[in-house]
């Protein structure tokens, strides 16, 4: 059962803040990637492309972490530790387009940020992360 993000830090999941997403490499080392993400009230959602390093890492080891730092106060943050419980296809690029709107104000990811010719060529996936432990500062 996923745990929730405390009310005191819920804004960090609801605002367009970049996060550091950590997966585990084949050699067992942490690997960090800066990502866009969303929160559906129960799961953290990270969008990626099939074949990229982070999704390959998750296929081997579903344990991940996501660190979010408040850009207005670097002494306020949350660290979500959990596991990818499901990987789902981003149908019609709905999730990546929603993230593009949230983070940049552009309506579409392909043709708005990424080259339009990549649309239909990339197999976008959503990593559905169940938080197992959420650490926040200040408490």
Beta strands, then each sheet from edge to edge (+ up, - down):
strand 1: 19-24
strand 2: 30-35
strand 3: 37-39
strand 4: 43-49
strand 5: 63-69
strand 6: 77-89
strand 7: 124-137
sheet 1: 2+ 1- 5+ 6- 7+ 4- 3+
end
